[in-house]
Amino acid sequence: MKVKTFNRIGNEDKQDFENQINRFIKNKEVIDIKYQTALAIAASDQMGSTGEFEENVLVMYEEDN
């Protein structure tokens, strides 16, 4: 079994992210896919309010022969 991780942060194109994953798994025997999101929020008088969104995907796979 092998693993590959994909990561998208902030305003990166979601469709591009999905296409990248789909191209990768096209000729693979996928065992499992794990998906996780995270949102970090910071607020202070100096910074104002900021938020950072992150998506992570872990693909577990075997190479097709």
C-alpha positions in Angstrom: 0.0 0.0 0.0 1.2 3.5 -0.8 -0.1 6.9 0.3 -0.3 10.4 -1.3 -1.4 13.6 0.3 -3.0 16.6 -1.2 -3.5 20.0 0.4 -5.4 23.2 -0.5 -5.1 26.4 1.5 -7.2 29.5 1.4 -8.3 30.8 -1.9 -6.7 28.2 -4.1 -9.1 26.9 -6.8 -11.3 24.1 -5.5 -11.9 22.7 -9.0 -8.2 22.6 -9.7 -7.7 20.7 -6.3 -10.4 18.2 -7.2 -9.0 17.7 -10.7 -5.5 17.1 -9.3 -6.9 14.3 -7.1 -9.0 12.8 -9.9 -6.1 12.7 -12.3 -3.9 11.0 -9.6 -6.4 8.2 -8.8 -7.4 7.6 -12.4 -5.1 4.5 -12.9 -4.8 3.5 -9.3 -6.7 0.9 -7.1 -7.9 3.2 -4.4 -8.1 1.5 -1.0 -9.4 4.6 1.0 -9.6 8.4 0.9 -9.5 10.4 4.1 -10.7 14.1 4.0 -10.2 16.8 6.6 -10.9 20.5 6.8 -9.5 23.1 9.3 -10.3 26.7 9.9 -7.9 28.9 11.8 -9.1 32.2 13.1 -7.0 35.0 14.5 -8.2 38.2 15.9 -6.4 41.0 17.6 -6.4 44.8 17.7 -3.3 45.0 15.5 -4.3 42.3 13.0 -8.1 42.7 12.7 -9.9 39.4 12.0 -8.3 36.9 9.7 -9.3 33.3 8.8 -7.4 30.6 7.0 -9.2 27.6 5.5 -7.3 24.4 4.7 -8.4 21.1 3.1 -6.3 17.9 3.3 -6.8 14.6 1.5 -5.0 11.4 2.1 -5.3 8.7 -0.6 -4.3 5.1 0.2 -3.8 3.1 -3.0 -2.1 0.3 -4.9 -0.6 0.7 -8.4 -2.6 -0.9 -11.1 -0.6 -3.6 -13.0 
